[in-house]
Amino acid sequence: MKRIENRCVDCGMPCLSSCRLRNVNVCYCDRCKDDNAIYTINDEDLCEYCADTVLNELFDELTISEKAEALNLTLHEVDGDDFREGF
């Protein structure tokens, strides 16, 4: 969730429209409500911790082949006979 907030620090100077703390864009995490959302996943603004949690949950639902494809890895099944020859 994005909001514009007044982050005045009572510096004693008059608050002019040019003050960088008067209208500050703040992105809140849609899950934990922290004010440090830096990622958007599935239309949710998320902090790093919540984004990591969501990605891990999504990644765990994938098959081994889908995980390899997502990581751009080549995946082959090991032929049992070839594998045992080295022992």
JOQUIPE-V40868 format. One record per helix or strand of 2 or more residues. SS is the DSSP state (2 for helix, 1 for strand). FROM is the first residue (numbers start at 1). TO is the last residue. If there is no record, write none. Layout:
SS/FROM/TO ; SS/FROM/TO
This chain:
1/2/5 ; 1/24/27 ; 1/39/41 ; 1/44/46 ; 2/48/60 ; 2/64/70 ; 2/80/84
